Amino acid sequence: MTPDLLDTNFYADIDGMHDAFRAMRDEGPVWRDEKNKLWAVVQHAPLVEVERRADIFSSSGCYRSRVAPQEEDMIAKDDPAHHEQ
């Protein structure tokens, strides 16, 4: 079964979720959720790189499954605004 990363039931099955993430990590540093048209960074070092590279990757307005440019949460900001908050 292909995981649906936006389905709350996926996260409710803890063992199944961990099995799925192990399989995703085995495939590579990123995994494509085709159903939701999103990418998941599933390995630690690449995730740290993504978080540090606001010049390439941005959380601004679209860290969720929908674009919401009015978001002002810390997680919706890139550095330096993220760090300052």
Helices and strands as residue ranges (DSSP letters): H 8-12, H 14-27, E 30-33, E 38-41, H 44-52, G 74-76, H 81-84
